[in-house]
Amino acid sequence: MMLISPMALSRHAALRDAGGYADGRSLQLDALQHSDLPALQALVTQALAPAEPPDLASDLYSGPRGAGRQVVVARSGGQILGCAAWVTFGIAEDGRLYGSPVVATDRHTAHALLAYLLDTASTLGASHLRVSTWAGESAKVAALQAAGFTQLFEWVNFARDTGDWVAPDWSDTGLHRLDLAQADWAQLTALHNAAFSGVPNAPPLDEATVQDDWQSADQQASAVLVDGAGHYVAYVLVTEEGDVDGVGVDASLRGRGLARRLYAHAAQALRARGLHQLTALVSSANAESMALHQRLGFHESTPRGAVYERATHAA
């Protein structure tokens, strides 16, 4: 993982001072501080309203983002104007650096953050930079287009009520649910990465990230299915807010309704503690997942987001 150091930041002195704003203010990019979080959360909440904003602290201080070290914050005259974080997992797999999240109040700030990410991607040897956008982020979209990024696909937000699912029947599967306290993280990581192989915007995860994701998930709604030989063959990972972070089935067992039953299990567990909606974020390019959610009665709940990409100087 790349860490931000004073030396690394000093390479961007020209970028920080270039152009500035029409009123003479300068823009500075520097490391994330805990005290920045309320202002950054307010920015993303305002930008995405009326949609529910992400918990920015959880995202920025997550393992894939170096626990906050792979983040820069844009400031001008003491005012926080945005931030950018990056995830490096995709570089080894397909040469891609993922800029996520990227938050900006205006086009100039977005341009500066994108320039920083492109430079970081080149330094790390990534051939491409990929960035997501959401409804309400018109300034970021304009900056992406001006910088030569191309839209690849859309993000689709699906939702379905938790109250009308039939209880799953596992009796004909020969499988049992794993006690997550006894999880073999290496085996679960292998299952996840196999299930998401070839899925857009889903680089392989390392074992530490998978363990962190599962330990912070809803332990009742989430489930791992194990066969008689002890092999992990299917799973659903659900956050405490009712968001499906992932569902996967071993290729040899697909077509047997396991994903449907895992969703039913998750929905009933969420309903039992008072949550009335199960949600999932799906790439429009993932035809199999799009068809699954439509078949299970999910509907699109919010405007679609989009994913943009361009080659870096290292390409």
N, C-alpha and C positions, 0 to 999 in steps of 0.2 A: 504494500500500500504506500502511496505517496503521502508524505507529511509536509505541512506548510512550515517553512523555516524563514527567518528573517532574510537569509540569503536568497531563497527562492522568490520571496516577495519583492526584493530589491530589483530583480530582473524586470519587473513590470512598472518601474518608475515612470517611463515614458507613457505607458498606457494610462496610468493614474492621472497624469497631468495633461494628456492630449485633449485639445478641444475645449473641455469644460462645458459649462452651461452658458446660455445667452446672457444671464445676469452676472457672469463673472465667477461663479462658484467653481471650485475644482472638485474632482471626484477621486476618492482614494479607496483602494481595495486592501483590506488587511484581515487578519485572522478573526475567527469567531470567538466571542466572549459570552459567558452565560448571561450577562446583563443585556445582551442584544435580543434575547429570545422574545420578550413581550412585544417589542416594536416589530420584529419580523413576523410574529404570529398575527399581529394586527394588519400588516400589509397583505399577507396571503388571505386572511379572512375577508378583507375588503375587496380584493381582486376577484375572488371566486364566488362572492355572494350572488344569489342566495344559496348556492350549493354548500354542503358541509365541508369545511376546510380540513386538511390533514393536521395532525398534531406535529407541528414542525420540529419541536424539540426531540421527539422520538426519531424522526427521520434524520435530522442533522447529527445527532449523537449516536447513531446506529453503528454497528460494527463495519458494514460495508463502506461507510464514510469515515472510517478511521476514528470513530468516537468523537467526531467534531473537528478532527485535524484536517480532513479533506473538504474544507469549507472556506470560502472567502466572503466577506461582507463589504458591501459598497456603502460609503459614507460621504457626506458633503456638509461641511460646516457643522458637524456634530449631529446631523440628521442621518438616520439609516434609510437607505433607498432600495436595498435589495440584498440578495445573497445568491451564491451558487455553490453547489456541492457536486462531487463526482464519485463514481463507482468504477473500480478498475477490473472487476471480475471478467468482463468481456474481452479484455485485451488479449489474453492468452488464447482464448477460444476463437475469436473471429476478428481481432484487431480493433474492437470498438471500445471507446470510453463513453460512459453514460453520464451526462450532466443532469443530475436530479437530486433535489429540486433546484430550479432556477427561478428566482422571484425578483421582479423589477418593477418599480413604480412608473418608469418612462422608457422611451426607446433608447435614449443615450445610455442610461444605466444598463439596460439589457445588452446593448452593443458592447459595452466595456466588459461585462461579465462573460459574454460569449467569446470575446477575444482572449480573455484569460483562460477559459476552458480549452480553446483551440490550441493555445500555446502549451498548456499543461498536457493535452493529448499528444502533441508532437514530441514533447520532452520525454514522455513515457513510451514513445514508439507506437502509439495507436494510429491506425490508418484513417479512422473515421470518428466523428463525434456525433452522438445522438441525444436529442433533447425533446422532452414532451411539453405540450401546451394544453391549456384548458380554456373553456369558455370564460371570457372576461379578461384574458391576457392578450389583448390586441397589440399592446406596445411590444411585447415579446415576440409575437408572430411577425410584426413588421420588421423587427431587428433581425430575426432569423431569415426572412426572405431577402432582406437587403444584403445579408452576409453570404448569400448563395446556398442556403439550406433548402432541401427538397422534402416535401411531405411524402412519407412512406405509407402510413396507414393511420387508422383512427382508433382511439380508445373508446370502448362501449361500456357504459355503466349499466349493469343489469340489477334488477331487484325482484323479489317475490315475497309474498306474505308467508310467515312461518306457521300459520294456523291450519292449513289445509293439506298437510302432507300425511300420507299413510305410513304408519310405523314400519320400519324396514324389517324384513324377515331374512335372517342369515342362515336358516336351517339347511338350505340346499347348496350352500357355498363351500362348506368344509373349512371355513375361515373363522378366526376369533379375533376379538379386539385386543390390542396390545395395552398393557399397563404402561403408561408413558413414563412412569418413574423408573422403569426397567429398559428404557429405549436404548438401542444400539445406534448411536448417532451416525456412525460410518455407513451402516446399512440403510438408514433413512435418507442420508444425503445421496447415496447412490440411486435410490428409488426416485427421489425428486429430480435429480439431474437427468436420469433416463427418461422420465415422463415428460420433461420439458425440453428435451433435445430437439432442436430445429424449430422451437416456438419463438416467434419474433419478440425481441426485447426481454428475453429471459436467459441471461448468461448463467452458466453453471455456478452453483454456490459452494462455499467451503463448509466444512463440518461445523466450525464455530458459529457461523451465521445461521445454519439450520438449527442448531441447538438453541441459540438465542431466540429465534423466531418461535420455536415450539414452546419454550419455557415461558414466553410472554403471551401465549395464545390462550383462548378459552379451552380449558382442559377437558370439559365435558362435551362441547360441541365438536372439537377436533377428534380425529380417530385415525389409527393405523390398523390395517387388517393384516393378519399373519396366517400363513398356511401351516399344515401339519408338520412340515419340516423346519419351521421357524423362519421361513423367508418372508420378508415384508413385501406385500404384493399390491397394496392400494392404500390411499390415505386422503383425508381432507383436513386442511389446516384453516382454522377460523379464528379471527381476532375476537377480543371481548366485546367489540362494537358490532359484531355480526357480519364482518367482511370476510369473504372467502379469499384467503391469501394463496391457496393452491389446492388443486385436486388432481390426483394422478393414479393411474391403474397400470400395472405391469402389462406389457404388450400381449402376453400369452393369455390374459384373462379379460381383455376388452370385449365388449359386446354381450356381457352377461349381466348388465344392469348394476354393476357395483358403484359407479359414480352416482346414479340415481339414488341408490340406497344410502350412500354416504351423505348426500345432500339432505335426504329425509331425516337421517340421524341428527345432523347438525341443526336443522330447522326445529326439530322437537326439543333439543337441548336448549336452544335459544329461547323458544317459547316458554319453557318451564321457568326461566328466570325473568320473564316479562319483556323480552325483545320481540317485536312484531314483524321485523323485516330481515331477510337474508340478502346480502348484496355480493356482487362479484364484478371485477374489472377484467374485460376480455379484449384482446387485440382483434380488430376486424379482419386481420389477415389470418387468424387462426380459425379456419373454417370448421374444424371439428368441434372446438369449444363453442363457437357461435351457434352451431346446430344443436349441441347438447342443451345449452341454456334456453334456447327457443323451444325445444322439445319439452323441457321441464316446466314451461309456463312462465319463465322470467320475462319481464318487460324492460325496455330501456327507460331508466328513471331520471336521467339528467342529460343535458346536451353533451355530445361527443367531444372528446379531446383529440389531439393529433400528435404524431411523432414525426420529427424532422431530423434530417441527417445531412452532413457534408463531409467531404474528405478533408484531412488535415494536411499540414505541410510535410508530414512523414509518409503520406500515401505514395 
